[in-house]
Amino acid sequence: MHLTVFDAMGHDNAPGLCAALALGACRNARRQGAGLTAKGEAVEAVLLEPHDQRRYVTGILTPSTRVLVC
């Protein structure tokens, strides 16, 4: 099971784009088998590239766990 929550700041369309970019980068890293730190670094990289340091996204990332249903 994976839990990731992102919240972007602002009142225009850019926060929605930033949150979507963060979620996409996190999903991509997770699907490639990245650990928690690598997922955070992937999100940071994708946000810094187009926006420099003018935008930010607050996020909560949890490590992957397996859920066994009996």
OpenMM code with the backbone's topology and positions (N, CA, C; nanometers):
from openmm import Vec3, app, unit

residues = "MET HIS LEU THR VAL PHE ASP ALA MET GLY HIS ASP ASN ALA PRO GLY LEU CYS ALA ALA LEU ALA LEU GLY ALA CYS ARG ASN ALA ARG ARG GLN GLY ALA GLY LEU THR ALA LYS GLY GLU ALA VAL GLU ALA VAL LEU LEU GLU PRO HIS ASP GLN ARG ARG TYR VAL THR GLY ILE LEU THR PRO SER THR ARG VAL LEU VAL CYS".split()
positions = [
    Vec3(0.0846, -0.1157, 0.0000),
    Vec3(0.0000, 0.0000, 0.0000),
    Vec3(0.0900, 0.1232, 0.0000),
    Vec3(0.0477, 0.2257, -0.0696),
    Vec3(0.1237, 0.3500, -0.0798),
    Vec3(0.0329, 0.4653, -0.0383),
    Vec3(0.0861, 0.5587, 0.0368),
    Vec3(0.0117, 0.6789, 0.0722),
    Vec3(0.1000, 0.7988, 0.0434),
    Vec3(0.0503, 0.8861, -0.0402),
    Vec3(0.1209, 1.0091, -0.0737),
    Vec3(0.0195, 1.1217, -0.0804),
    Vec3(0.0479, 1.2321, -0.0121),
    Vec3(-0.0417, 1.3474, -0.0118),
    Vec3(0.0400, 1.4698, -0.0520),
    Vec3(-0.0098, 1.5450, -0.1502),
    Vec3(0.0563, 1.6678, -0.1929),
    Vec3(-0.0408, 1.7843, -0.1809),
    Vec3(0.0109, 1.9005, -0.1422),
    Vec3(-0.0685, 2.0225, -0.1332),
    Vec3(0.0154, 2.1358, -0.1915),
    Vec3(-0.0343, 2.1969, -0.2975),
    Vec3(0.0388, 2.3068, -0.3623),
    Vec3(-0.0223, 2.4405, -0.3225),
    Vec3(0.0615, 2.5439, -0.3174),
    Vec3(0.0192, 2.6757, -0.2739),
    Vec3(-0.0102, 2.7680, -0.3919),
    Vec3(-0.1166, 2.8460, -0.3815),
    Vec3(-0.1452, 2.9475, -0.4816),
    Vec3(-0.2925, 2.9563, -0.5174),
    Vec3(-0.3242, 3.0552, -0.6020),
    Vec3(-0.4636, 3.0810, -0.6379),
    Vec3(-0.4871, 3.0818, -0.7881),
    Vec3(-0.3957, 3.0272, -0.8647),
    Vec3(-0.4147, 3.0212, -1.0100),
    Vec3(-0.3996, 2.8755, -1.0541),
    Vec3(-0.3730, 2.8522, -1.1792),
    Vec3(-0.3616, 2.7157, -1.2297),
    Vec3(-0.2273, 2.6493, -1.1970),
    Vec3(-0.1272, 2.7267, -1.1669),
    Vec3(0.0065, 2.6727, -1.1414),
    Vec3(0.0106, 2.5737, -1.0241),
    Vec3(-0.0594, 2.5975, -0.9129),
    Vec3(-0.0546, 2.4986, -0.8045),
    Vec3(-0.1088, 2.3615, -0.8463),
    Vec3(-0.2134, 2.3599, -0.9248),
    Vec3(-0.2661, 2.2327, -0.9735),
    Vec3(-0.1654, 2.1605, -1.0609),
    Vec3(-0.0967, 2.2354, -1.1453),
    Vec3(0.0070, 2.1777, -1.2301),
    Vec3(0.1224, 2.1242, -1.1445),
    Vec3(0.1629, 2.2005, -1.0450),
    Vec3(0.2728, 2.1562, -0.9578),
    Vec3(0.2346, 2.0286, -0.8826),
    Vec3(0.1136, 2.0227, -0.8308),
    Vec3(0.0697, 1.9023, -0.7594),
    Vec3(0.0648, 1.7822, -0.8537),
    Vec3(0.0174, 1.8028, -0.9756),
    Vec3(0.0123, 1.6938, -1.0737),
    Vec3(0.1532, 1.6478, -1.1121),
    Vec3(0.2450, 1.7414, -1.1298),
    Vec3(0.3843, 1.7051, -1.1597),
    Vec3(0.4463, 1.6262, -1.0445),
    Vec3(0.4209, 1.6713, -0.9224),
    Vec3(0.4753, 1.6020, -0.8058),
    Vec3(0.4199, 1.4597, -0.7965),
    Vec3(0.2911, 1.4450, -0.8158),
    Vec3(0.2291, 1.3128, -0.8094),
    Vec3(0.2825, 1.2219, -0.9200),
    Vec3(0.2946, 1.2743, -1.0401),
    Vec3(0.3468, 1.1955, -1.1513),
    Vec3(0.4901, 1.1513, -1.1281),
    Vec3(0.5732, 1.2411, -1.0774),
    Vec3(0.7130, 1.2062, -1.0504),
    Vec3(0.7230, 1.1014, -0.9400),
    Vec3(0.6400, 1.1146, -0.8393),
    Vec3(0.6404, 1.0187, -0.7295),
    Vec3(0.5943, 0.8807, -0.7772),
    Vec3(0.4884, 0.8771, -0.8548),
    Vec3(0.4400, 0.7501, -0.9100),
    Vec3(0.5457, 0.6838, -0.9986),
    Vec3(0.6071, 0.7638, -1.0837),
    Vec3(0.7093, 0.7105, -1.1734),
    Vec3(0.8254, 0.6503, -1.0948),
    Vec3(0.8712, 0.7220, -0.9931),
    Vec3(0.9814, 0.6720, -0.9114),
    Vec3(0.9403, 0.5443, -0.8382),
    Vec3(0.8188, 0.5422, -0.7849),
    Vec3(0.7717, 0.4226, -0.7135),
    Vec3(0.7648, 0.3028, -0.8070),
    Vec3(0.7150, 0.3240, -0.9277),
    Vec3(0.7029, 0.2134, -1.0237),
    Vec3(0.8385, 0.1626, -1.0710),
    Vec3(0.9407, 0.2453, -1.0579),
    Vec3(1.0766, 0.2024, -1.0926),
    Vec3(1.1476, 0.1383, -0.9739),
    Vec3(1.0768, 0.1242, -0.8624),
    Vec3(1.1334, 0.0588, -0.7456),
    Vec3(1.2137, 0.1485, -0.6540),
    Vec3(1.1978, 0.2787, -0.6664),
    Vec3(1.2747, 0.3725, -0.5848),
    Vec3(1.2307, 0.3674, -0.4392),
    Vec3(1.3235, 0.3974, -0.3516),
    Vec3(1.2938, 0.4059, -0.2095),
    Vec3(1.2345, 0.5420, -0.1750),
    Vec3(1.2088, 0.5621, -0.0479),
    Vec3(1.1438, 0.6842, -0.0017),
    Vec3(1.2253, 0.8099, -0.0340),
    Vec3(1.3544, 0.8056, -0.0085),
    Vec3(1.4407, 0.9211, -0.0361),
    Vec3(1.4453, 0.9519, -0.1848),
    Vec3(1.4573, 0.8493, -0.2661),
    Vec3(1.4641, 0.8685, -0.4112),
    Vec3(1.3334, 0.9253, -0.4661),
    Vec3(1.2211, 0.8856, -0.4078),
    Vec3(1.0922, 0.9426, -0.4505),
    Vec3(1.0888, 1.0928, -0.4222),
    Vec3(1.1339, 1.1322, -0.3044),
    Vec3(1.1387, 1.2737, -0.2698),
    Vec3(1.2316, 1.3526, -0.3610),
    Vec3(1.3452, 1.2934, -0.3930),
    Vec3(1.4397, 1.3594, -0.4835),
    Vec3(1.3827, 1.3727, -0.6248),
    Vec3(1.3059, 1.2734, -0.6694),
    Vec3(1.2437, 1.2803, -0.8018),
    Vec3(1.1411, 1.3926, -0.8082),
    Vec3(1.0641, 1.4071, -0.7022),
    Vec3(0.9638, 1.5151, -0.6961),
    Vec3(1.0345, 1.6501, -0.6964),
    Vec3(1.1384, 1.6632, -0.6165),
    Vec3(1.2129, 1.7896, -0.6112),
    Vec3(1.2718, 1.8252, -0.7476),
    Vec3(1.3279, 1.7273, -0.8148),
    Vec3(1.3901, 1.7528, -0.9447),
    Vec3(1.2887, 1.8004, -1.0476),
    Vec3(1.1721, 1.7380, -1.0506),
    Vec3(1.0726, 1.7752, -1.1516),
    Vec3(1.0124, 1.9131, -1.1230),
    Vec3(1.0082, 1.9533, -0.9976),
    Vec3(0.9534, 2.0856, -0.9651),
    Vec3(1.0557, 2.1973, -0.9822),
    Vec3(1.1825, 2.1688, -0.9546),
    Vec3(1.2851, 2.2731, -0.9660),
    Vec3(1.3178, 2.3066, -1.1106),
    Vec3(1.3056, 2.2085, -1.1986),
    Vec3(1.3424, 2.2307, -1.3391),
    Vec3(1.2625, 2.3449, -1.4045),
    Vec3(1.1297, 2.3399, -1.4068),
    Vec3(1.0573, 2.4471, -1.4760),
    Vec3(1.0281, 2.5693, -1.3894),
    Vec3(1.0263, 2.5531, -1.2567),
    Vec3(0.9784, 2.6618, -1.1710),
    Vec3(1.0865, 2.7250, -1.0853),
    Vec3(1.2086, 2.6786, -1.0951),
    Vec3(1.3197, 2.7266, -1.0130),
    Vec3(1.2788, 2.7152, -0.8663),
    Vec3(1.2710, 2.8254, -0.7942),
    Vec3(1.2284, 2.8188, -0.6539),
    Vec3(1.1101, 2.9111, -0.6290),
    Vec3(1.0285, 2.9341, -0.7305),
    Vec3(0.9134, 3.0226, -0.7158),
    Vec3(0.7884, 2.9498, -0.6678),
    Vec3(0.7865, 2.8185, -0.6753),
    Vec3(0.6706, 2.7377, -0.6354),
    Vec3(0.7165, 2.6270, -0.5428),
    Vec3(0.6256, 2.5829, -0.4587),
    Vec3(0.6577, 2.4663, -0.3773),
    Vec3(0.5325, 2.3844, -0.3519),
    Vec3(0.5560, 2.2603, -0.3173),
    Vec3(0.4499, 2.1663, -0.2871),
    Vec3(0.4848, 2.1000, -0.1548),
    Vec3(0.3914, 2.0986, -0.0633),
    Vec3(0.4090, 2.0263, 0.0611),
    Vec3(0.3649, 1.8833, 0.0374),
    Vec3(0.4419, 1.7880, 0.0851),
    Vec3(0.4063, 1.6489, 0.0611),
    Vec3(0.4347, 1.5587, 0.1786),
    Vec3(0.3550, 1.4539, 0.1887),
    Vec3(0.3763, 1.3474, 0.2858),
    Vec3(0.3935, 1.2193, 0.2067),
    Vec3(0.5088, 1.1569, 0.2210),
    Vec3(0.5371, 1.0317, 0.1527),
    Vec3(0.5538, 0.9229, 0.2581),
    Vec3(0.4975, 0.8066, 0.2311),
    Vec3(0.5155, 0.6947, 0.3240),
    Vec3(0.5889, 0.5824, 0.2512),
    Vec3(0.6639, 0.5041, 0.3246),
    Vec3(0.7302, 0.3906, 0.2610),
    Vec3(0.6264, 0.2862, 0.2157),
    Vec3(0.6619, 0.2108, 0.1160),
    Vec3(0.5725, 0.1076, 0.0647),
    Vec3(0.5631, -0.0070, 0.1646),
    Vec3(0.4434, -0.0560, 0.1838),
    Vec3(0.4219, -0.1712, 0.2701),
    Vec3(0.3323, -0.2706, 0.1976),
    Vec3(0.3467, -0.3930, 0.2313),
    Vec3(0.2616, -0.4956, 0.1733),
    Vec3(0.1449, -0.5211, 0.2666),
    Vec3(0.0278, -0.5356, 0.2096),
    Vec3(-0.0911, -0.5642, 0.2873),
    Vec3(-0.1385, -0.7044, 0.2508),
    Vec3(-0.1484, -0.7882, 0.3506),
    Vec3(-0.1940, -0.9245, 0.3287),
    Vec3(-0.3402, -0.9338, 0.3702),
    Vec3(-0.4244, -0.9689, 0.2781),
    Vec3(-0.5664, -0.9834, 0.3068),
    Vec3(-0.5988, -1.1309, 0.3141),
    Vec3(-0.6536, -1.1736, 0.4254),
    Vec3(-0.6889, -1.3153, 0.4426),
    Vec3(-0.8388, -1.3351, 0.4328),
] * unit.nanometer
topology = app.Topology()
chain = topology.addChain("A")
for resn in residues:
    res = topology.addResidue(resn, chain)
    for name in ("N", "CA", "C"):
        topology.addAtom(name, app.Element.getBySymbol(name[0]), res)
